[in-house]
Amino acid sequence: MSALEVERVLVVGSNGLLGQKVAEQLVRGFNYHVTLTSVESAPVREMPAAPYMQADITNRKTVKDLVGSVNPDVIINCAAMTNVDACETEREIAWKINVGGVEHLIEAARKKPATVIHVSSDYVFDGKNGPYNEDARPEPLSYYGKSKLAGENALRTSGLPYFVARTMVLYGQAEGVKANFAIWLINSLRDGQTVRIVDDQIGNPTLVDDLAFGLIRAMEMRRTGVYNIAGKDIMSRFDFAVALAKAFGLDPSLIQPIKTSQLNQPAARPLKSGLITLKAEVDLGLKLSGVEQGLAMLKSQLARAGK
């Protein structure tokens, strides 16, 4: 089937930040029959061109019935438990969503078979030797990282066509989602709050719109395998925070540097991380945003949303 033919696409986790962006871009493309699904009873945003069906991916029968009903050519899985510390303390729930959910989608996808597009994380690495390319050896430090690696491995051994996008430090604007790092920081600085940001965690801040575009481009080009899709610039969280304050005309002196070890978080973080995106740039033709460009886009989106 060529990219010009109509395909049935199921977007899983469509109420989240990434899921909303993927749905938005797919509906704009007109080439697809799009169905949206999330665990919530209703969509955060009604999209007349994309019907919504509630589904909990941790329930095997629910997923089987959903996929059987939609009969998708492609499943784009944007659902995940991404709170790293919560994953450390609520391991059973994290595994059910990040691994069991993927296994249920794989099992249901085999009938057609459908291609599964899935999102993973730089947390599959230990952060000692970043930035990483796709062939680097995974060594997750946290339970979140272990669950994301297990999800990847389920796809690798599934026998299905699959595409895994590793990403990190996602930021962007969408309706009814929990505040990501950038949105939290903007709100805190606007309120005049002093914030402590780690200066020893290195990585790529990634505009969520770029990742959504990359997933759809991979689908259209029939790419399979593991790809890094992340922002062009690699920097510390502290430097990203300062850049954001300046881009939004906020006070960077409210941002204080701190070391990760001082936070005493339940889950260990990869420190010297980062993802090398050359493969995605070449194979998918992606032009990924740097921080300046990405923050300008975010500022524009927030302005349009009246925020």
ABEGO torsion letter per residue (X at the ends): XBAABBBBBBBBGAABAAAAAAAAAAAAAGABBBBBBBABABBABBBAABBBBBBBAABAAAAAAAAAAAGBABBBBABBBABAAAAAABAAAAAAAAAAAAAAAAAAAAAOBBBBBBBBBAAABAGAAOBBBAABBBBBABAAAAAAAAAAAAAAAAGBBBBBBBBBGBBEBBBGBBBBAAAAAAAAAAAGBBBBBBAABBBBBBBAAAAAAAAAAAAAAGBBEBBBBBBABBBBAAAAAAAAAAAAGBBAAABBBBBAAAAGBABBBBABBEBBAAAAAAAAGBBBBBAAAAAAAAAAAAAAAGX
